[in-house]
Amino acid sequence: MSDLEIIEDLYPELRFWFVDVPDKHYHGHIEGTDVYINCNQSNDDWIRTSLHEVVHYTYDRCNLSDGRSIATLRSEKWAVCESRRAFKRLFDY
């Protein structure tokens, strides 16, 4: 079982999709229960992005589309920190 499949099994309510976005700064995003991951990134980035978006799904209930909003910046920071903890919990043996 791949690492991404492990995450998919942990969150069966989410659907994970690969999208081809030729922008090295785009990693992924979530819309409702659909998680979009840039297939042009590395496998490690897919896992980290998936966990990051899972954190948004689990904890965020507001519109985070304004990248300059304090609420968005705080939410992004939280998602980064929490997804790092989740990555260590799942994959650091």
PDB file of N, CA, C and O in Angstrom:
ATOM      1  N   MET A   1       0.850  -1.174   0.000  1.00  0.00           N
ATOM      2  CA  MET A   1       0.000   0.000   0.000  1.00  0.00           C
ATOM      3  C   MET A   1       0.899   1.242   0.000  1.00  0.00           C
ATOM      4  O   MET A   1       1.847   1.334   0.780  1.00  0.00           O
ATOM      5  N   SER A   2       0.592   2.180  -0.873  1.00  0.00           N
ATOM      6  CA  SER A   2       1.395   3.402  -0.948  1.00  0.00           C
ATOM      7  C   SER A   2       1.028   4.344   0.199  1.00  0.00           C
ATOM      8  O   SER A   2      -0.007   4.185   0.847  1.00  0.00           O
ATOM      9  N   ASP A   3       1.886   5.312   0.432  1.00  0.00           N
ATOM     10  CA  ASP A   3       1.626   6.289   1.491  1.00  0.00           C
ATOM     11  C   ASP A   3       0.348   7.075   1.218  1.00  0.00           C
ATOM     12  O   ASP A   3      -0.415   7.368   2.138  1.00  0.00           O
ATOM     13  N   LEU A   4       0.120   7.411  -0.029  1.00  0.00           N
ATOM     14  CA  LEU A   4      -1.095   8.150  -0.370  1.00  0.00           C
ATOM     15  C   LEU A   4      -2.341   7.290  -0.132  1.00  0.00           C
ATOM     16  O   LEU A   4      -3.376   7.799   0.297  1.00  0.00           O
ATOM     17  N   GLU A   5      -2.240   6.007  -0.406  1.00  0.00           N
ATOM     18  CA  GLU A   5      -3.366   5.104  -0.146  1.00  0.00           C
ATOM     19  C   GLU A   5      -3.654   4.993   1.351  1.00  0.00           C
ATOM     20  O   GLU A   5      -4.805   4.826   1.752  1.00  0.00           O
ATOM     21  N   ILE A   6      -2.627   5.083   2.163  1.00  0.00           N
ATOM     22  CA  ILE A   6      -2.829   5.076   3.620  1.00  0.00           C
ATOM     23  C   ILE A   6      -3.680   6.273   4.024  1.00  0.00           C
ATOM     24  O   ILE A   6      -4.615   6.142   4.814  1.00  0.00           O
ATOM     25  N   ILE A   7      -3.354   7.433   3.482  1.00  0.00           N
ATOM     26  CA  ILE A   7      -4.120   8.645   3.800  1.00  0.00           C
ATOM     27  C   ILE A   7      -5.548   8.519   3.268  1.00  0.00           C
ATOM     28  O   ILE A   7      -6.501   8.900   3.947  1.00  0.00           O
ATOM     29  N   GLU A   8      -5.691   7.990   2.063  1.00  0.00           N
ATOM     30  CA  GLU A   8      -7.033   7.798   1.502  1.00  0.00           C
ATOM     31  C   GLU A   8      -7.870   6.868   2.378  1.00  0.00           C
ATOM     32  O   GLU A   8      -9.066   7.093   2.558  1.00  0.00           O
ATOM     33  N   ASP A   9      -7.251   5.835   2.916  1.00  0.00           N
ATOM     34  CA  ASP A   9      -7.973   4.909   3.793  1.00  0.00           C
ATOM     35  C   ASP A   9      -8.365   5.558   5.119  1.00  0.00           C
ATOM     36  O   ASP A   9      -9.403   5.225   5.692  1.00  0.00           O
ATOM     37  N   LEU A  10      -7.541   6.479   5.603  1.00  0.00           N
ATOM     38  CA  LEU A  10      -7.847   7.164   6.861  1.00  0.00           C
ATOM     39  C   LEU A  10      -9.001   8.153   6.710  1.00  0.00           C
ATOM     40  O   LEU A  10      -9.699   8.451   7.679  1.00  0.00           O
ATOM     41  N   TYR A  11      -9.196   8.653   5.506  1.00  0.00           N
ATOM     42  CA  TYR A  11     -10.226   9.665   5.248  1.00  0.00           C
ATOM     43  C   TYR A  11     -11.103   9.227   4.074  1.00  0.00           C
ATOM     44  O   TYR A  11     -11.038   9.819   2.997  1.00  0.00           O
ATOM     45  N   PRO A  12     -11.921   8.195   4.277  1.00  0.00           N
ATOM     46  CA  PRO A  12     -12.733   7.677   3.161  1.00  0.00           C
ATOM     47  C   PRO A  12     -13.783   8.669   2.663  1.00  0.00           C
ATOM     48  O   PRO A  12     -14.308   8.510   1.561  1.00  0.00           O
ATOM     49  N   GLU A  13     -14.093   9.683   3.458  1.00  0.00           N
ATOM     50  CA  GLU A  13     -15.081  10.676   3.030  1.00  0.00           C
ATOM     51  C   GLU A  13     -14.503  11.663   2.011  1.00  0.00           C
ATOM     52  O   GLU A  13     -15.250  12.398   1.364  1.00  0.00           O
ATOM     53  N   LEU A  14     -13.182  11.678   1.871  1.00  0.00           N
ATOM     54  CA  LEU A  14     -12.534  12.579   0.920  1.00  0.00           C
ATOM     55  C   LEU A  14     -12.188  11.839  -0.368  1.00  0.00           C
ATOM     56  O   LEU A  14     -11.907  10.641  -0.362  1.00  0.00           O
ATOM     57  N   ARG A  15     -12.214  12.578  -1.463  1.00  0.00           N
ATOM     58  CA  ARG A  15     -11.784  12.033  -2.754  1.00  0.00           C
ATOM     59  C   ARG A  15     -10.529  12.789  -3.179  1.00  0.00           C
ATOM     60  O   ARG A  15     -10.495  14.020  -3.156  1.00  0.00           O
ATOM     61  N   PHE A  16      -9.516  12.049  -3.560  1.00  0.00           N
ATOM     62  CA  PHE A  16      -8.238  12.634  -3.936  1.00  0.00           C
ATOM     63  C   PHE A  16      -8.074  12.559  -5.449  1.00  0.00           C
ATOM     64  O   PHE A  16      -8.269  11.507  -6.058  1.00  0.00           O
ATOM     65  N   TRP A  17      -7.715  13.688  -6.040  1.00  0.00           N
ATOM     66  CA  TRP A  17      -7.567  13.793  -7.488  1.00  0.00           C
ATOM     67  C   TRP A  17      -6.197  14.368  -7.812  1.00  0.00           C
ATOM     68  O   TRP A  17      -5.705  15.259  -7.118  1.00  0.00           O
ATOM     69  N   PHE A  18      -5.589  13.853  -8.869  1.00  0.00           N
ATOM     70  CA  PHE A  18      -4.372  14.466  -9.392  1.00  0.00           C
ATOM     71  C   PHE A  18      -4.763  15.433 -10.499  1.00  0.00           C
ATOM     72  O   PHE A  18      -5.586  15.112 -11.357  1.00  0.00           O
ATOM     73  N   VAL A  19      -4.170  16.609 -10.472  1.00  0.00           N
ATOM     74  CA  VAL A  19      -4.389  17.599 -11.518  1.00  0.00           C
ATOM     75  C   VAL A  19      -3.031  18.019 -12.068  1.00  0.00           C
ATOM     76  O   VAL A  19      -2.036  18.059 -11.343  1.00  0.00           O
ATOM     77  N   ASP A  20      -3.008  18.325 -13.332  1.00  0.00           N
ATOM     78  CA  ASP A  20      -1.774  18.735 -14.002  1.00  0.00           C
ATOM     79  C   ASP A  20      -1.736  20.259 -14.061  1.00  0.00           C
ATOM     80  O   ASP A  20      -2.356  20.873 -14.929  1.00  0.00           O
ATOM     81  N   VAL A  21      -1.003  20.857 -13.132  1.00  0.00           N
ATOM     82  CA  VAL A  21      -0.867  22.313 -13.079  1.00  0.00           C
ATOM     83  C   VAL A  21       0.616  22.637 -13.239  1.00  0.00           C
ATOM     84  O   VAL A  21       1.403  22.370 -12.331  1.00  0.00           O
ATOM     85  N   PRO A  22       1.007  23.203 -14.366  1.00  0.00           N
ATOM     86  CA  PRO A  22       2.430  23.462 -14.613  1.00  0.00           C
ATOM     87  C   PRO A  22       2.948  24.703 -13.875  1.00  0.00           C
ATOM     88  O   PRO A  22       3.560  25.585 -14.477  1.00  0.00           O
ATOM     89  N   ASP A  23       2.699  24.754 -12.598  1.00  0.00           N
ATOM     90  CA  ASP A  23       3.168  25.855 -11.753  1.00  0.00           C
ATOM     91  C   ASP A  23       3.857  25.236 -10.545  1.00  0.00           C
ATOM     92  O   ASP A  23       3.220  24.544  -9.750  1.00  0.00           O
ATOM     93  N   LYS A  24       5.150  25.483 -10.406  1.00  0.00           N
ATOM     94  CA  LYS A  24       5.900  24.845  -9.321  1.00  0.00           C
ATOM     95  C   LYS A  24       5.471  25.328  -7.936  1.00  0.00           C
ATOM     96  O   LYS A  24       5.823  24.709  -6.932  1.00  0.00           O
ATOM     97  N   HIS A  25       4.721  26.415  -7.871  1.00  0.00           N
ATOM     98  CA  HIS A  25       4.272  26.938  -6.584  1.00  0.00           C
ATOM     99  C   HIS A  25       2.913  26.377  -6.159  1.00  0.00           C
ATOM    100  O   HIS A  25       2.514  26.522  -5.003  1.00  0.00           O
ATOM    101  N   TYR A  26       2.211  25.744  -7.084  1.00  0.00           N
ATOM    102  CA  TYR A  26       0.906  25.157  -6.755  1.00  0.00           C
ATOM    103  C   TYR A  26       1.110  23.717  -6.303  1.00  0.00           C
ATOM    104  O   TYR A  26       1.688  22.903  -7.023  1.00  0.00           O
ATOM    105  N   HIS A  27       0.632  23.417  -5.111  1.00  0.00           N
ATOM    106  CA  HIS A  27       0.756  22.064  -4.570  1.00  0.00           C
ATOM    107  C   HIS A  27      -0.591  21.353  -4.546  1.00  0.00           C
ATOM    108  O   HIS A  27      -0.671  20.162  -4.846  1.00  0.00           O
ATOM    109  N   GLY A  28      -1.638  22.072  -4.194  1.00  0.00           N
ATOM    110  CA  GLY A  28      -2.957  21.472  -4.156  1.00  0.00           C
ATOM    111  C   GLY A  28      -3.932  22.349  -3.405  1.00  0.00           C
ATOM    112  O   GLY A  28      -3.568  23.389  -2.857  1.00  0.00           O
ATOM    113  N   HIS A  29      -5.181  21.911  -3.389  1.00  0.00           N
ATOM    114  CA  HIS A  29      -6.213  22.609  -2.624  1.00  0.00           C
ATOM    115  C   HIS A  29      -7.377  21.659  -2.395  1.00  0.00           C
ATOM    116  O   HIS A  29      -7.434  20.565  -2.956  1.00  0.00           O
ATOM    117  N   ILE A  30      -8.294  22.102  -1.565  1.00  0.00           N
ATOM    118  CA  ILE A  30      -9.476  21.298  -1.271  1.00  0.00           C
ATOM    119  C   ILE A  30     -10.718  22.118  -1.580  1.00  0.00           C
ATOM    120  O   ILE A  30     -10.786  23.312  -1.286  1.00  0.00           O
ATOM    121  N   GLU A  31     -11.684  21.460  -2.173  1.00  0.00           N
ATOM    122  CA  GLU A  31     -13.004  22.054  -2.420  1.00  0.00           C
ATOM    123  C   GLU A  31     -14.031  21.059  -1.925  1.00  0.00           C
ATOM    124  O   GLU A  31     -14.243  20.015  -2.542  1.00  0.00           O
ATOM    125  N   GLY A  32     -14.662  21.378  -0.825  1.00  0.00           N
ATOM    126  CA  GLY A  32     -15.626  20.447  -0.238  1.00  0.00           C
ATOM    127  C   GLY A  32     -14.925  19.187   0.228  1.00  0.00           C
ATOM    128  O   GLY A  32     -14.098  19.229   1.139  1.00  0.00           O
ATOM    129  N   THR A  33     -15.253  18.066  -0.397  1.00  0.00           N
ATOM    130  CA  THR A  33     -14.602  16.796  -0.040  1.00  0.00           C
ATOM    131  C   THR A  33     -13.655  16.317  -1.136  1.00  0.00           C
ATOM    132  O   THR A  33     -13.213  15.168  -1.118  1.00  0.00           O
ATOM    133  N   ASP A  34     -13.348  17.182  -2.076  1.00  0.00           N
ATOM    134  CA  ASP A  34     -12.420  16.848  -3.159  1.00  0.00           C
ATOM    135  C   ASP A  34     -11.069  17.512  -2.903  1.00  0.00           C
ATOM    136  O   ASP A  34     -10.968  18.733  -2.790  1.00  0.00           O
ATOM    137  N   VAL A  35     -10.038  16.678  -2.815  1.00  0.00           N
ATOM    138  CA  VAL A  35      -8.676  17.165  -2.606  1.00  0.00           C
ATOM    139  C   VAL A  35      -7.940  17.058  -3.933  1.00  0.00           C
ATOM    140  O   VAL A  35      -7.833  15.975  -4.509  1.00  0.00           O
ATOM    141  N   TYR A  36      -7.436  18.184  -4.410  1.00  0.00           N
ATOM    142  CA  TYR A  36      -6.715  18.230  -5.680  1.00  0.00           C
ATOM    143  C   TYR A  36      -5.224  18.367  -5.394  1.00  0.00           C
ATOM    144  O   TYR A  36      -4.799  19.255  -4.655  1.00  0.00           O
ATOM    145  N   ILE A  37      -4.439  17.476  -5.991  1.00  0.00           N
ATOM    146  CA  ILE A  37      -2.999  17.432  -5.766  1.00  0.00           C
ATOM    147  C   ILE A  37      -2.302  17.592  -7.113  1.00  0.00           C
ATOM    148  O   ILE A  37      -2.658  16.932  -8.090  1.00  0.00           O
ATOM    149  N   ASN A  38      -1.315  18.467  -7.153  1.00  0.00           N
ATOM    150  CA  ASN A  38      -0.577  18.703  -8.393  1.00  0.00           C
ATOM    151  C   ASN A  38       0.322  17.505  -8.693  1.00  0.00           C
ATOM    152  O   ASN A  38       1.235  17.200  -7.926  1.00  0.00           O
ATOM    153  N   CYS A  39       0.064  16.839  -9.797  1.00  0.00           N
ATOM    154  CA  CYS A  39       0.840  15.648 -10.153  1.00  0.00           C
ATOM    155  C   CYS A  39       2.255  15.991 -10.609  1.00  0.00           C
ATOM    156  O   CYS A  39       3.074  15.091 -10.791  1.00  0.00           O
ATOM    157  N   ASN A  40       2.557  17.270 -10.794  1.00  0.00           N
ATOM    158  CA  ASN A  40       3.897  17.675 -11.213  1.00  0.00           C
ATOM    159  C   ASN A  40       4.865  17.824 -10.039  1.00  0.00           C
ATOM    160  O   ASN A  40       6.045  18.112 -10.241  1.00  0.00           O
ATOM    161  N   GLN A  41       4.380  17.633  -8.838  1.00  0.00           N
ATOM    162  CA  GLN A  41       5.235  17.697  -7.656  1.00  0.00           C
ATOM    163  C   GLN A  41       5.774  16.299  -7.339  1.00  0.00           C
ATOM    164  O   GLN A  41       5.379  15.316  -7.966  1.00  0.00           O
ATOM    165  N   SER A  42       6.665  16.226  -6.377  1.00  0.00           N
ATOM    166  CA  SER A  42       7.262  14.937  -5.997  1.00  0.00           C
ATOM    167  C   SER A  42       6.274  14.091  -5.188  1.00  0.00           C
ATOM    168  O   SER A  42       5.276  14.602  -4.679  1.00  0.00           O
ATOM    169  N   ASN A  43       6.563  12.807  -5.078  1.00  0.00           N
ATOM    170  CA  ASN A  43       5.719  11.909  -4.276  1.00  0.00           C
ATOM    171  C   ASN A  43       5.637  12.380  -2.830  1.00  0.00           C
ATOM    172  O   ASN A  43       4.568  12.345  -2.221  1.00  0.00           O
ATOM    173  N   ASP A  44       6.756  12.817  -2.287  1.00  0.00           N
ATOM    174  CA  ASP A  44       6.774  13.315  -0.913  1.00  0.00           C
ATOM    175  C   ASP A  44       5.852  14.526  -0.772  1.00  0.00           C
ATOM    176  O   ASP A  44       5.145  14.663   0.227  1.00  0.00           O
ATOM    177  N   ASP A  45       5.864  15.388  -1.760  1.00  0.00           N
ATOM    178  CA  ASP A  45       5.001  16.566  -1.724  1.00  0.00           C
ATOM    179  C   ASP A  45       3.528  16.172  -1.807  1.00  0.00           C
ATOM    180  O   ASP A  45       2.682  16.817  -1.187  1.00  0.00           O
ATOM    181  N   TRP A  46       3.215  15.129  -2.561  1.00  0.00           N
ATOM    182  CA  TRP A  46       1.827  14.662  -2.632  1.00  0.00           C
ATOM    183  C   TRP A  46       1.320  14.299  -1.244  1.00  0.00           C
ATOM    184  O   TRP A  46       0.201  14.647  -0.866  1.00  0.00           O
ATOM    185  N   ILE A  47       2.158  13.595  -0.492  1.00  0.00           N
ATOM    186  CA  ILE A  47       1.762  13.154   0.849  1.00  0.00           C
ATOM    187  C   ILE A  47       1.580  14.360   1.765  1.00  0.00           C
ATOM    188  O   ILE A  47       0.574  14.474   2.465  1.00  0.00           O
ATOM    189  N   ARG A  48       2.551  15.243   1.752  1.00  0.00           N
ATOM    190  CA  ARG A  48       2.484  16.426   2.619  1.00  0.00           C
ATOM    191  C   ARG A  48       1.304  17.326   2.244  1.00  0.00           C
ATOM    192  O   ARG A  48       0.624  17.860   3.121  1.00  0.00           O
ATOM    193  N   THR A  49       1.066  17.490   0.963  1.00  0.00           N
ATOM    194  CA  THR A  49      -0.069  18.298   0.517  1.00  0.00           C
ATOM    195  C   THR A  49      -1.387  17.644   0.918  1.00  0.00           C
ATOM    196  O   THR A  49      -2.307  18.328   1.366  1.00  0.00           O
ATOM    197  N   SER A  50      -1.482  16.350   0.763  1.00  0.00           N
ATOM    198  CA  SER A  50      -2.700  15.635   1.156  1.00  0.00           C
ATOM    199  C   SER A  50      -2.995  15.844   2.633  1.00  0.00           C
ATOM    200  O   SER A  50      -4.128  16.138   3.013  1.00  0.00           O
ATOM    201  N   LEU A  51      -1.979  15.691   3.457  1.00  0.00           N
ATOM    202  CA  LEU A  51      -2.175  15.889   4.897  1.00  0.00           C
ATOM    203  C   LEU A  51      -2.534  17.334   5.215  1.00  0.00           C
ATOM    204  O   LEU A  51      -3.377  17.590   6.074  1.00  0.00           O
ATOM    205  N   HIS A  52      -1.906  18.267   4.534  1.00  0.00           N
ATOM    206  CA  HIS A  52      -2.208  19.689   4.728  1.00  0.00           C
ATOM    207  C   HIS A  52      -3.681  19.964   4.420  1.00  0.00           C
ATOM    208  O   HIS A  52      -4.361  20.653   5.181  1.00  0.00           O
ATOM    209  N   GLU A  53      -4.161  19.432   3.322  1.00  0.00           N
ATOM    210  CA  GLU A  53      -5.555  19.660   2.937  1.00  0.00           C
ATOM    211  C   GLU A  53      -6.522  18.926   3.856  1.00  0.00           C
ATOM    212  O   GLU A  53      -7.629  19.405   4.101  1.00  0.00           O
ATOM    213  N   VAL A  54      -6.115  17.776   4.363  1.00  0.00           N
ATOM    214  CA  VAL A  54      -6.938  17.055   5.341  1.00  0.00           C
ATOM    215  C   VAL A  54      -7.112  17.900   6.600  1.00  0.00           C
ATOM    216  O   VAL A  54      -8.195  17.927   7.185  1.00  0.00           O
ATOM    217  N   VAL A  55      -6.060  18.582   7.015  1.00  0.00           N
ATOM    218  CA  VAL A  55      -6.159  19.468   8.182  1.00  0.00           C
ATOM    219  C   VAL A  55      -7.176  20.575   7.909  1.00  0.00           C
ATOM    220  O   VAL A  55      -8.003  20.883   8.767  1.00  0.00           O
ATOM    221  N   HIS A  56      -7.119  21.170   6.726  1.00  0.00           N
ATOM    222  CA  HIS A  56      -8.121  22.193   6.383  1.00  0.00           C
ATOM    223  C   HIS A  56      -9.526  21.598   6.446  1.00  0.00           C
ATOM    224  O   HIS A  56     -10.442  22.220   6.983  1.00  0.00           O
ATOM    225  N   TYR A  57      -9.693  20.412   5.906  1.00  0.00           N
ATOM    226  CA  TYR A  57     -11.010  19.767   5.917  1.00  0.00           C
ATOM    227  C   TYR A  57     -11.493  19.532   7.353  1.00  0.00           C
ATOM    228  O   TYR A  57     -12.667  19.734   7.664  1.00  0.00           O
ATOM    229  N   THR A  58     -10.592  19.112   8.202  1.00  0.00           N
ATOM    230  CA  THR A  58     -10.955  18.749   9.566  1.00  0.00           C
ATOM    231  C   THR A  58     -11.257  19.963  10.440  1.00  0.00           C
ATOM    232  O   THR A  58     -12.184  19.921  11.249  1.00  0.00           O
ATOM    233  N   TYR A  59     -10.494  21.037  10.291  1.00  0.00           N
ATOM    234  CA  TYR A  59     -10.581  22.147  11.239  1.00  0.00           C
ATOM    235  C   TYR A  59     -11.176  23.442  10.695  1.00  0.00           C
ATOM    236  O   TYR A  59     -11.699  24.238  11.476  1.00  0.00           O
ATOM    237  N   ASP A  60     -11.118  23.677   9.411  1.00  0.00           N
ATOM    238  CA  ASP A  60     -11.529  24.979   8.877  1.00  0.00           C
ATOM    239  C   ASP A  60     -12.965  24.952   8.379  1.00  0.00           C
ATOM    240  O   ASP A  60     -13.380  24.028   7.679  1.00  0.00           O
ATOM    241  N   ARG A  61     -13.710  25.972   8.749  1.00  0.00           N
ATOM    242  CA  ARG A  61     -15.108  26.071   8.333  1.00  0.00           C
ATOM    243  C   ARG A  61     -15.412  27.417   7.674  1.00  0.00           C
ATOM    244  O   ARG A  61     -16.574  27.809   7.566  1.00  0.00           O
ATOM    245  N   CYS A  62     -14.380  28.115   7.240  1.00  0.00           N
ATOM    246  CA  CYS A  62     -14.609  29.426   6.644  1.00  0.00           C
ATOM    247  C   CYS A  62     -13.943  29.498   5.269  1.00  0.00           C
ATOM    248  O   CYS A  62     -13.210  28.594   4.869  1.00  0.00           O
ATOM    249  N   ASN A  63     -14.210  30.573   4.570  1.00  0.00           N
ATOM    250  CA  ASN A  63     -13.635  30.801   3.248  1.00  0.00           C
ATOM    251  C   ASN A  63     -12.187  31.270   3.413  1.00  0.00           C
ATOM    252  O   ASN A  63     -11.929  32.299   4.037  1.00  0.00           O
ATOM    253  N   LEU A  64     -11.257  30.517   2.855  1.00  0.00           N
ATOM    254  CA  LEU A  64      -9.839  30.855   2.982  1.00  0.00           C
ATOM    255  C   LEU A  64      -9.246  31.332   1.660  1.00  0.00           C
ATOM    256  O   LEU A  64      -8.038  31.228   1.446  1.00  0.00           O
ATOM    257  N   SER A  65     -10.084  31.850   0.782  1.00  0.00           N
ATOM    258  CA  SER A  65      -9.597  32.233  -0.543  1.00  0.00           C
ATOM    259  C   SER A  65      -8.816  33.544  -0.549  1.00  0.00           C
ATOM    260  O   SER A  65      -8.064  33.801  -1.489  1.00  0.00           O
ATOM    261  N   ASP A  66      -8.976  34.376   0.477  1.00  0.00           N
ATOM    262  CA  ASP A  66      -8.232  35.636   0.551  1.00  0.00           C
ATOM    263  C   ASP A  66      -6.883  35.376   1.209  1.00  0.00           C
ATOM    264  O   ASP A  66      -6.790  35.271   2.432  1.00  0.00           O
ATOM    265  N   GLY A  67      -5.851  35.275   0.401  1.00  0.00           N
ATOM    266  CA  GLY A  67      -4.516  34.940   0.892  1.00  0.00           C
ATOM    267  C   GLY A  67      -3.870  35.996   1.764  1.00  0.00           C
ATOM    268  O   GLY A  67      -2.827  35.739   2.365  1.00  0.00           O
ATOM    269  N   ARG A  68      -4.463  37.178   1.850  1.00  0.00           N
ATOM    270  CA  ARG A  68      -3.894  38.242   2.687  1.00  0.00           C
ATOM    271  C   ARG A  68      -4.640  38.419   4.005  1.00  0.00           C
ATOM    272  O   ARG A  68      -4.243  39.228   4.843  1.00  0.00           O
ATOM    273  N   SER A  69      -5.701  37.677   4.184  1.00  0.00           N
ATOM    274  CA  SER A  69      -6.495  37.765   5.405  1.00  0.00           C
ATOM    275  C   SER A  69      -5.736  37.150   6.583  1.00  0.00           C
ATOM    276  O   SER A  69      -5.076  36.121   6.437  1.00  0.00           O
ATOM    277  N   ILE A  70      -5.836  37.779   7.733  1.00  0.00           N
ATOM    278  CA  ILE A  70      -5.188  37.250   8.942  1.00  0.00           C
ATOM    279  C   ILE A  70      -5.741  35.865   9.271  1.00  0.00           C
ATOM    280  O   ILE A  70      -4.985  34.970   9.649  1.00  0.00           O
ATOM    281  N   ALA A  71      -7.042  35.686   9.130  1.00  0.00           N
ATOM    282  CA  ALA A  71      -7.653  34.378   9.412  1.00  0.00           C
ATOM    283  C   ALA A  71      -7.086  33.303   8.481  1.00  0.00           C
ATOM    284  O   ALA A  71      -6.817  32.181   8.910  1.00  0.00           O
ATOM    285  N   THR A  72      -6.908  33.652   7.217  1.00  0.00           N
ATOM    286  CA  THR A  72      -6.343  32.697   6.259  1.00  0.00           C
ATOM    287  C   THR A  72      -4.897  32.374   6.605  1.00  0.00           C
ATOM    288  O   THR A  72      -4.496  31.210   6.584  1.00  0.00           O
ATOM    289  N   LEU A  73      -4.123  33.388   6.918  1.00  0.00           N
ATOM    290  CA  LEU A  73      -2.716  33.170   7.263  1.00  0.00           C
ATOM    291  C   LEU A  73      -2.573  32.303   8.514  1.00  0.00           C
ATOM    292  O   LEU A  73      -1.707  31.431   8.573  1.00  0.00           O
ATOM    293  N   ARG A  74      -3.412  32.540   9.495  1.00  0.00           N
ATOM    294  CA  ARG A  74      -3.379  31.705  10.711  1.00  0.00           C
ATOM    295  C   ARG A  74      -3.781  30.267  10.399  1.00  0.00           C
ATOM    296  O   ARG A  74      -3.178  29.317  10.896  1.00  0.00           O
ATOM    297  N   SER A  75      -4.789  30.130   9.582  1.00  0.00           N
ATOM    298  CA  SER A  75      -5.249  28.797   9.209  1.00  0.00           C
ATOM    299  C   SER A  75      -4.173  28.044   8.430  1.00  0.00           C
ATOM    300  O   SER A  75      -3.962  26.851   8.649  1.00  0.00           O
ATOM    301  N   GLU A  76      -3.502  28.734   7.534  1.00  0.00           N
ATOM    302  CA  GLU A  76      -2.419  28.106   6.770  1.00  0.00           C
ATOM    303  C   GLU A  76      -1.277  27.679   7.690  1.00  0.00           C
ATOM    304  O   GLU A  76      -0.738  26.582   7.542  1.00  0.00           O
ATOM    305  N   LYS A  77      -0.913  28.529   8.626  1.00  0.00           N
ATOM    306  CA  LYS A  77       0.153  28.187   9.575  1.00  0.00           C
ATOM    307  C   LYS A  77      -0.239  26.957  10.390  1.00  0.00           C
ATOM    308  O   LYS A  77       0.569  26.048  10.583  1.00  0.00           O
ATOM    309  N   TRP A  78      -1.473  26.936  10.862  1.00  0.00           N
ATOM    310  CA  TRP A  78      -1.954  25.791  11.628  1.00  0.00           C
ATOM    311  C   TRP A  78      -1.910  24.522  10.778  1.00  0.00           C
ATOM    312  O   TRP A  78      -1.483  23.468  11.251  1.00  0.00           O
ATOM    313  N   ALA A  79      -2.349  24.624   9.529  1.00  0.00           N
ATOM    314  CA  ALA A  79      -2.366  23.455   8.647  1.00  0.00           C
ATOM    315  C   ALA A  79      -0.951  22.942   8.385  1.00  0.00           C
ATOM    316  O   ALA A  79      -0.731  21.733   8.319  1.00  0.00           O
ATOM    317  N   VAL A  80      -0.004  23.844   8.238  1.00  0.00           N
ATOM    318  CA  VAL A  80       1.393  23.435   8.034  1.00  0.00           C
ATOM    319  C   VAL A  80       1.905  22.687   9.264  1.00  0.00           C
ATOM    320  O   VAL A  80       2.469  21.599   9.148  1.00  0.00           O
ATOM    321  N   CYS A  81       1.707  23.271  10.430  1.00  0.00           N
ATOM    322  CA  CYS A  81       2.204  22.648  11.670  1.00  0.00           C
ATOM    323  C   CYS A  81       1.520  21.312  11.946  1.00  0.00           C
ATOM    324  O   CYS A  81       2.182  20.325  12.266  1.00  0.00           O
ATOM    325  N   GLU A  82       0.215  21.284  11.822  1.00  0.00           N
ATOM    326  CA  GLU A  82      -0.527  20.054  12.118  1.00  0.00           C
ATOM    327  C   GLU A  82      -0.230  18.961  11.094  1.00  0.00           C
ATOM    328  O   GLU A  82      -0.154  17.787  11.455  1.00  0.00           O
ATOM    329  N   SER A  83      -0.064  19.324   9.833  1.00  0.00           N
ATOM    330  CA  SER A  83       0.237  18.307   8.822  1.00  0.00           C
ATOM    331  C   SER A  83       1.643  17.737   9.020  1.00  0.00           C
ATOM    332  O   SER A  83       1.884  16.567   8.722  1.00  0.00           O
ATOM    333  N   ARG A  84       2.563  18.547   9.515  1.00  0.00           N
ATOM    334  CA  ARG A  84       3.902  18.023   9.841  1.00  0.00           C
ATOM    335  C   ARG A  84       3.821  17.010  10.975  1.00  0.00           C
ATOM    336  O   ARG A  84       4.473  15.966  10.935  1.00  0.00           O
ATOM    337  N   ARG A  85       3.016  17.325  11.986  1.00  0.00           N
ATOM    338  CA  ARG A  85       2.834  16.375  13.091  1.00  0.00           C
ATOM    339  C   ARG A  85       2.192  15.084  12.594  1.00  0.00           C
ATOM    340  O   ARG A  85       2.594  13.992  12.995  1.00  0.00           O
ATOM    341  N   ALA A  86       1.207  15.211  11.734  1.00  0.00           N
ATOM    342  CA  ALA A  86       0.534  14.022  11.191  1.00  0.00           C
ATOM    343  C   ALA A  86       1.497  13.190  10.353  1.00  0.00           C
ATOM    344  O   ALA A  86       1.478  11.961  10.418  1.00  0.00           O
ATOM    345  N   PHE A  87       2.334  13.856   9.572  1.00  0.00           N
ATOM    346  CA  PHE A  87       3.316  13.144   8.752  1.00  0.00           C
ATOM    347  C   PHE A  87       4.260  12.337   9.641  1.00  0.00           C
ATOM    348  O   PHE A  87       4.530  11.168   9.369  1.00  0.00           O
ATOM    349  N   LYS A  88       4.757  12.966  10.700  1.00  0.00           N
ATOM    350  CA  LYS A  88       5.660  12.258  11.620  1.00  0.00           C
ATOM    351  C   LYS A  88       4.959  11.085  12.289  1.00  0.00           C
ATOM    352  O   LYS A  88       5.537  10.009  12.437  1.00  0.00           O
ATOM    353  N   ARG A  89       3.724  11.297  12.686  1.00  0.00           N
ATOM    354  CA  ARG A  89       2.956  10.247  13.353  1.00  0.00           C
ATOM    355  C   ARG A  89       2.736   9.052  12.424  1.00  0.00           C
ATOM    356  O   ARG A  89       2.801   7.902  12.860  1.00  0.00           O
ATOM    357  N   LEU A  90       2.476   9.324  11.155  1.00  0.00           N
ATOM    358  CA  LEU A  90       2.160   8.254  10.212  1.00  0.00           C
ATOM    359  C   LEU A  90       3.380   7.586   9.584  1.00  0.00           C
ATOM    360  O   LEU A  90       3.380   6.375   9.365  1.00  0.00           O
ATOM    361  N   PHE A  91       4.421   8.371   9.293  1.00  0.00           N
ATOM    362  CA  PHE A  91       5.477   7.848   8.436  1.00  0.00           C
ATOM    363  C   PHE A  91       6.880   7.856   9.027  1.00  0.00           C
ATOM    364  O   PHE A  91       7.796   7.322   8.402  1.00  0.00           O
ATOM    365  N   ASP A  92       7.085   8.429  10.183  1.00  0.00           N
ATOM    366  CA  ASP A  92       8.399   8.337  10.828  1.00  0.00           C
ATOM    367  C   ASP A  92       8.393   7.131  11.749  1.00  0.00           C
ATOM    368  O   ASP A  92       7.818   7.166  12.837  1.00  0.00           O
ATOM    369  N   TYR A  93       9.021   6.096  11.315  1.00  0.00           N
ATOM    370  CA  TYR A  93       8.992   4.834  12.066  1.00  0.00           C
ATOM    371  C   TYR A  93      10.066   4.805  13.113  1.00  0.00           C
ATOM    372  O   TYR A  93      10.191   3.821  13.841  1.00  0.00           O
TER     373      TYR A  93
END
